[in-house]
């Protein structure tokens, strides 16, 4: 498939190969400020910040970092929910020539300590209610500067901690220009979730991130009105998908970023009603919550033209239901931290194939190789490991040369995802390598079983895992949340699955729950469910 057969679907006005100039992210922001100085860059609970104001605030933040002695290339951690201060800190850090270290605000002290020590971060911007978590580990890290953010005006009295507003007005000199080399200089350390072991810091350069913004813009440009769009950002900016699709792409296109710090159905619907966003990147669990809300249509949800779904597989039944209720087009895509993140999406300009994550973005090459050696190219329909090549692929893992050498081979990124392509080059993700279940010698891919479960009218959410079995090696277990007011027995569910699946794929164990554990982005945590099951 190295002939890039999928490129035949690109219409003449959308290029399958684009030029990617050597531009840093601060330069990208400055270009937008020139084009749209008075346009609203940020909308946050009724308050707006223009692009000109955003430019000045990021300059102030960068100048203050420089005055505090944070040198070029040193790491600044950001541990915030979505808020204006996040974007200001992120771009201010980059303007000062520093590296952003993305931190999940839900981290435990143990997780936070590992990340801060691994990155050797010198400063951290932290949401004030999380300071007690930081204080448990700060003495074991290299943090010298703590900048706190609070939305409610309540302040802590620790002298070592600087209030955000005080910090950005503290610099006595304007920001000093820093020479950034986009191809070499790291912009962001994006830590992988650790779902397959120890969390690793993907080194994303300025060029990686700028390239991915350009790739996304070219692919979606038919539905982007430069300087006019309104993007609803509920996905956390600290997540690689939220960083590119919600923060950086919005800035590149001169759009308004409608920011919410968390996903709460009523708040999201009220925000849609009041601000009429034109796009809403999200994850499947968000759309499940919206379509199960009894009055979703009354909130003007039809203002949304395009919905990008990523981070987790989109069940086909959920896609159909959401589109029927809203009229919006859901475009399921695929990406990973190591690729800034987006590599694939169903094209709005061509055939959408439900269940597929679509075709490669401009400048993106990909193929399926055998699982054992990774050296043999597989034919359409054959299942193997997905490998990717493109300008958005990371520089490597921070301080992990062996992991880097294992993941980046001859210019190809080995994703660890099991997938196949059809004759048109459309990509289908089957599962993570580590999620595959081997029952009586047969390979069972949880995604396939989950698709069948989501088709059942009583099921709201489902996840499938393998559990050890002395005879079969592993048994297939389904963990299910029912829709409100619905009833379903274990035997009824198994009978339903037997009608649609080969016998070895049918769940032998069924567990009903009130809810499933999810990450901060709303991704169902399969690993947590597996660990909970093994502990019982």
C-alpha positions in Angstrom: 0.0 0.0 0.0 3.0 2.3 -0.3 1.5 3.8 -3.4 -0.8 6.0 -1.2 -4.0 4.7 -2.9 -6.1 6.8 -0.5 -4.9 10.0 -2.1 -7.3 9.4 -5.1 -10.1 10.6 -2.8 -8.6 14.0 -2.4 -10.5 16.6 -4.6 -8.4 19.0 -6.7 -8.6 21.9 -4.3 -7.5 19.9 -1.3 -3.8 18.9 -1.6 -2.6 15.5 -0.5 0.9 16.9 -0.1 1.5 20.4 1.3 4.5 22.6 1.9 5.3 23.0 5.6 7.4 26.1 6.3 9.8 26.3 9.2 7.5 28.2 11.6 7.4 28.1 15.4 4.1 28.1 17.3 4.7 31.7 18.6 5.2 32.8 15.0 1.9 31.2 14.1 0.2 33.1 16.9 1.8 36.4 15.8 0.6 35.8 12.2 -3.0 35.4 13.4 -2.7 38.6 15.6 -1.7 40.5 12.4 -4.7 39.1 10.4 -7.4 39.3 13.1 -6.2 41.7 15.8 -9.7 42.5 17.2 -11.3 39.2 16.8 -12.2 37.2 19.9 -9.6 34.6 20.6 -11.1 33.2 23.8 -14.6 33.1 25.3 -14.8 32.0 28.9 -18.0 32.2 30.9 -19.1 35.4 29.3 -15.7 37.1 29.1 -13.8 37.6 25.8 -10.1 38.1 25.1 -9.1 39.4 21.7 -6.1 38.2 19.7 -4.2 41.4 20.4 -4.8 41.0 24.1 -3.8 37.4 23.9 -0.5 38.4 22.3 0.2 41.0 25.0 -0.6 38.5 27.8 1.6 35.8 26.4 4.5 38.3 26.0 4.1 39.3 29.7 4.1 35.7 30.8 7.2 34.9 28.7 9.0 38.0 30.0 8.2 37.1 33.6 9.7 33.6 33.1 12.8 35.1 31.6 13.2 37.5 34.6 12.8 34.6 37.0 15.9 32.9 35.3 14.1 30.1 33.5 16.5 29.5 30.6 15.8 28.5 27.0 15.0 24.7 26.8 14.1 24.4 30.5 10.7 22.8 31.2 7.6 24.6 32.5 4.8 22.3 33.7 1.1 23.3 33.2 -1.4 21.6 35.5 -4.6 23.4 34.8 -8.1 22.7 33.6 -9.2 24.5 30.4 -9.1 28.2 31.0 -7.6 31.4 29.4 -4.6 31.1 31.7 -3.8 27.7 30.1 -3.4 29.3 26.6 -1.5 32.3 28.0 0.9 30.0 29.9 1.4 27.6 27.0 2.2 30.3 24.4 4.1 32.5 26.9 6.3 29.5 27.8 7.0 28.9 24.1 7.8 32.5 23.4 10.4 32.4 26.2 12.0 29.5 24.4 11.0 27.0 27.1 9.4 23.6 26.8 5.8 23.0 27.9 5.3 19.9 30.0 1.6 18.9 29.9 0.2 17.7 33.3 -3.1 16.0 33.9 -4.8 17.9 36.8 -6.2 14.6 38.0 -2.8 13.1 38.7 -2.1 11.6 42.1 1.0 12.8 44.0 2.8 9.6 42.9 2.0 10.3 39.2 2.9 14.0 39.5 6.2 13.3 41.2 7.2 10.9 38.4 6.4 13.4 35.7 8.0 16.4 37.3 11.2 14.4 38.1 11.3 12.8 34.7 11.0 16.2 32.9 13.1 18.1 35.4 10.6 20.9 35.2 11.8 24.2 36.8 8.4 25.9 37.1 4.8 24.9 37.3 1.5 26.7 36.6 -1.0 25.0 38.8 -4.8 25.3 39.6 -4.8 26.5 43.2 -7.1 23.7 44.6 -4.4 21.3 43.4 -1.5 22.9 45.4 -1.9 20.3 48.3 -1.1 17.5 45.8 1.9 19.4 44.6 3.1 20.2 48.1 3.3 16.4 48.9 6.0 16.0 46.2 7.6 19.3 45.4 10.7 18.8 47.7 11.6 15.7 45.6 11.5 17.7 42.3 13.5 20.5 40.7 10.6 22.9 40.8 11.8 26.4 41.7 8.8 28.5 40.7 5.1 27.9 41.4 2.4 30.1 39.8 -1.1 29.5 41.0 -4.4 30.1 39.1 -7.7 30.6 40.7 -11.1 31.4 39.2 -12.8 32.4 42.4 -10.6 35.0 43.9 -9.6 32.9 46.9 -5.9 33.2 47.5 -3.4 31.1 49.5 -0.8 32.8 51.7 2.3 30.8 50.9 5.1 33.2 50.1 6.8 30.8 47.7 3.7 30.7 45.5 3.0 33.6 43.0 -0.5 34.5 41.9 -0.9 34.3 38.1 -2.0 37.9 37.7 0.8 39.1 39.9 3.3 37.0 38.0 2.4 38.3 34.5 2.7 41.9 35.6 6.0 41.3 37.5 8.5 41.6 34.6 10.4 44.9 34.5 11.7 44.4 30.9 9.8 43.4 27.8 10.2 39.8 26.5 13.6 39.1 25.0 13.4 37.5 21.5 14.6 33.9 21.4 15.9 32.1 18.4 13.7 29.0 17.9 14.7 26.3 15.4 11.3 24.7 14.7 12.7 21.4 13.3 15.1 20.9 16.3 13.6 22.7 19.3 11.1 20.8 21.4 7.9 22.7 22.1 6.0 20.2 24.2 6.7 17.1 26.3 3.5 15.1 25.8 3.4 12.3 28.3 1.6 9.2 27.1 -1.1 7.8 29.3 1.0 4.9 30.5 -1.6 2.4 29.4 1.2 0.1 28.2 3.6 0.7 31.1 5.6 3.6 32.4 4.5 7.0 31.0 6.8 8.3 28.4 7.4 12.0 27.3 6.9 12.3 23.6 9.2 15.1 22.3 7.0 17.2 20.0 9.0 19.9 18.1 7.5 23.2 17.0 7.5 21.9 13.4 5.7 18.7 14.5 2.9 20.7 16.0 2.7 23.3 13.3 2.7 20.6 10.6 -0.2 18.9 12.3 -2.2 22.1 12.4 -1.5 22.7 8.7 -2.5 19.1 7.9 -5.7 19.4 9.8 -6.6 22.7 8.2 -6.0 21.5 4.7 -8.1 18.4 5.3 -11.0 20.2 6.9 -10.8 23.6 5.1 -14.1 23.3 3.3 -15.8 23.6 6.6 -13.6 26.2 8.2 -14.4 29.9 7.8 -11.2 31.7 8.7 -11.7 34.3 11.4 -15.3 33.3 11.8 -15.6 29.9 13.3 -16.5 29.1 17.0 -14.9 26.0 18.4 -16.3 24.5 21.6 -13.4 23.2 23.6 -14.3 20.7 26.3 -11.6 18.3 25.6 -8.7 19.1 28.0 -5.9 21.1 26.4 -3.3 19.0 28.3 -4.5 16.1 26.2 -2.7 16.0 22.8 -6.0 15.9 20.9 -7.3 18.9 22.8 -4.0 20.7 22.4 -4.0 20.5 18.6 -7.7 20.3 17.6 -9.0 22.7 20.2 -6.2 25.1 21.0 -3.6 25.3 18.2 -5.9 24.8 15.2 -8.3 27.5 16.6 -5.5 30.0 16.9 -4.2 29.2 13.4 -7.6 29.8 11.9 -8.3 33.0 13.8 -11.4 31.4 15.4 -13.1 31.9 18.7 -12.2 29.3 21.4 -15.3 28.7 23.6 -13.7 27.1 26.6 -15.3 24.9 29.3 -13.1 23.4 32.1 -15.1 20.2 32.3 -17.8 18.1 30.6 -21.1 18.5 32.3 -24.1 17.8 30.0 -26.3 20.6 31.2 -23.4 23.2 31.1 -22.4 22.0 27.6 -25.9 22.3 26.3 -26.4 25.7 27.8 -23.1 26.9 26.3 -24.2 25.5 22.9 -27.5 27.4 23.2 -25.7 30.7 24.2 -22.7 30.7 21.9 -23.8 28.6 18.8 -20.5 26.9 18.2 -19.8 25.7 14.6 -17.5 22.8 15.6 -17.2 20.5 18.6 -14.3 18.1 18.8 -15.1 15.4 21.4 -14.9 11.8 22.4 -17.6 9.1 22.1 -18.7 9.2 25.7 -19.5 12.9 25.3 -21.8 12.2 22.4 -23.4 9.2 24.3 -24.2 11.6 27.1 -25.7 14.2 24.8 -27.9 11.8 22.8 -29.2 10.3 26.0 -30.3 13.8 27.3 -34.1 14.1 27.0 -34.1 17.7 25.7 -30.9 17.9 23.6 -32.6 19.3 20.5 -34.0 22.2 22.4 -30.6 23.7 22.9 -29.9 24.6 19.3 -27.4 21.8 18.9 -27.9 22.0 15.1 -25.5 25.1 15.0 -22.7 22.5 15.0 -21.7 21.6 11.4 -18.8 19.2 12.1 -18.0 16.9 14.9 -14.5 15.4 15.2 -14.4 12.3 17.3 -11.1 10.9 18.5 -9.2 9.4 21.4 -11.3 6.2 21.5 -13.3 4.1 19.0 -16.7 5.6 18.0 -19.4 2.9 18.2 -21.3 2.9 14.9 -24.7 3.0 16.6 -23.7 6.1 18.6 -22.6 7.8 15.4 -25.9 7.1 13.7 -28.0 8.2 16.6 -26.1 11.5 17.1 -26.3 12.4 13.4 -30.0 11.6 13.3 -30.7 13.9 16.3 -28.4 16.8 15.3 -27.9 16.8 11.5 -24.1 17.2 12.2 -21.6 15.1 10.5 -19.4 13.0 12.8 -15.9 12.5 11.4 -14.1 9.7 13.3 -10.4 10.1 13.2 -7.2 8.6 14.7 -4.1 9.9 16.3 -1.6 9.3 19.1 0.6 11.4 21.3 3.7 10.5 19.3 2.1 12.0 16.1 1.0 15.4 17.5 -1.6 13.6 17.3 -3.7 13.4 14.1 -2.8 11.1 11.3 -6.2 9.9 9.9 -9.8 11.0 9.6 -12.9 10.2 7.6 -13.0 12.8 4.8 -15.8 15.3 4.8 -15.1 15.7 1.1 -15.4 12.0 0.3 -16.8 8.7 1.4 -17.2 8.2 5.2 -17.0 4.6 6.2 -18.6 4.0 9.7 -16.3 1.9 11.8 -13.2 3.2 9.9 -10.9 6.0 11.1 -10.6 7.2 7.5 -7.6 8.0 5.3 -4.3 9.6 5.9 -4.0 13.4 6.3 -1.8 15.3 3.8 1.9 14.2 3.9 1.0 11.1 5.9 2.1 7.7 4.8 1.1 4.4 6.5 1.0 0.7 6.1 0.2 -2.5 8.0 3.1 -4.8 8.9 3.2 -8.3 10.5 3.0 -8.4 14.3 6.0 -10.6 14.9 8.8 -8.8 13.1 7.3 -5.6 11.8 9.2 -6.1 8.5 6.6 -7.7 6.2 4.0 -5.5 4.5 0.6 -6.9 4.7 -2.2 -6.9 2.0 -5.6 -5.2 2.3 -7.7 -6.9 4.8 -4.8 -8.6 6.7 -4.5 -7.6 10.3 -1.2 -6.4 11.7 0.5 -3.4 13.3 -0.1 0.1 12.0 3.1 2.1 11.2 3.1 5.7 10.2 5.4 8.3 8.6 4.9 12.0 8.4 6.1 15.5 9.5 3.9 15.3 12.6 5.8 12.3 14.0 7.7 13.0 17.2 11.5 13.5 17.6 11.6 10.7 20.1 10.9 9.9 23.8 12.5 12.2 26.5 15.5 10.5 28.0 14.5 7.1 26.6 16.9 6.1 23.8 15.9 2.4 23.8 12.2 3.1 23.7 12.8 5.6 20.9 14.8 3.1 18.9 12.1 0.5 19.3 9.3 2.9 18.3 11.0 4.9 15.6 12.5 2.6 13.0 13.8 3.7 9.6 11.6 6.8 9.8 8.5 4.9 10.6 6.5 5.2 13.9 5.4 1.8 15.2 2.1 2.6 16.9 1.4 -0.6 18.8 -2.1 -0.5 17.4 -3.6 -3.5 15.6 -5.3 -2.5 12.4 -6.1 -3.4 8.8 -6.7 -1.4 5.6 -9.3 -2.0 2.9 -8.6 -1.8 -0.9 -9.2 2.0 -0.8 -6.7 2.6 2.0 -9.3 3.3 4.6 -7.9 2.3 8.0 -9.7 0.2 10.6 -8.3 0.1 14.2 -8.9 -3.3 15.7 -7.2 -2.8 19.1 -4.1 -2.1 21.1 -1.6 -4.9 20.8 -1.9 -5.4 24.6 -5.7 -5.4 24.6 -6.0 -8.4 22.3 -7.6 -11.4 24.0 -6.5 -15.0 23.2 -9.2 -17.4 24.0 -8.6 -21.1 23.3 -5.9 -20.0 20.8 -8.2 -17.7 18.9 -7.6 -13.9 18.7 -10.5 -11.9 20.0 -10.5 -8.1 19.4 -12.5 -6.3 22.1 -13.6 -3.6 19.7 -15.5 -6.1 17.6 -17.4 -7.5 20.6 -18.1 -3.9 21.9 -19.6 -2.9 18.5 -22.2 -5.7 18.9 -22.9 -4.8 22.5 -23.6 -1.1 21.5 -26.1 -2.3 19.0 -28.3 -3.7 21.8 -31.1 -1.1 22.5 -30.7 -1.5 26.3 -27.0 -0.8 26.5 -25.6 2.6 27.2 -21.9 1.8 27.6 -19.8 -1.3 27.3 -16.2 -2.5 27.5 -14.7 -5.9 26.9 -11.6 -7.3 28.5 -9.8 -10.7 28.8 -9.6 -12.4 32.2 -7.3 -15.4 32.9 -8.8 -18.9 32.6 -6.9 -22.1 33.4 -8.4 -24.0 30.5 -9.0 -21.4 27.7 -6.1 -19.1 28.5 -8.4 -16.1 28.7 -12.2 -15.7 28.9 -14.0 -12.8 27.3 -15.7 -10.6 29.9 -18.2 -7.8 29.1 -18.7 -4.9 31.6 -21.9 -3.1 30.8 -23.9 0.0 31.8 -27.6 -0.2 30.9 -29.7 2.8 29.9 -31.9 4.2 32.6 -35.0 2.1 33.2 -33.7 -0.9 31.1 -33.4 -4.4 32.3 -31.2 -7.2 30.9 -30.0 -10.5 32.4 -26.6 -12.1 31.9 -28.1 -15.0 29.9 -30.2 -12.7 27.7 -27.1 -10.7 26.8 -25.1 -13.9 26.0 -27.9 -15.3 23.9 -28.0 -11.9 22.0 -24.2 -12.2 21.4 -24.4 -15.8 20.2 -26.6 -14.6 17.3 -24.0 -12.1 16.1 -20.6 -13.5 17.1 -18.6 -16.7 16.7 -18.8 -18.8 19.8 -15.2 -18.1 21.0 -16.0 -14.3 20.9 -19.1 -14.5 23.0 -18.6 -13.1 26.5 -18.4 -15.9 29.1 -18.7 -13.4 32.0 -21.0 -10.4 32.2 -20.8 -7.7 34.8 -23.4 -4.9 35.1 -22.3 -1.6 36.6 -23.9 1.8 37.3 -20.9 3.6 35.6 -17.5 2.9 34.0 -14.3 4.5 35.1 -13.1 7.2 32.7 -10.1 9.4 32.1 -10.3 13.1 32.3 -11.0 13.3 28.6 -13.9 10.8 28.9 -12.1 7.8 27.6 -13.2 4.5 29.2 -10.3 3.1 31.2 -10.1 -0.5 30.0 -6.9 -1.0 32.0 -8.5 0.1 35.3 -11.4 -2.3 34.7 -9.0 -5.1 34.0 -7.1 -4.3 37.2 -10.3 -4.2 39.3 -11.4 -7.5 37.8 -8.0 -9.2 38.6 -8.1 -7.9 42.2 -11.4 -9.6 42.9 
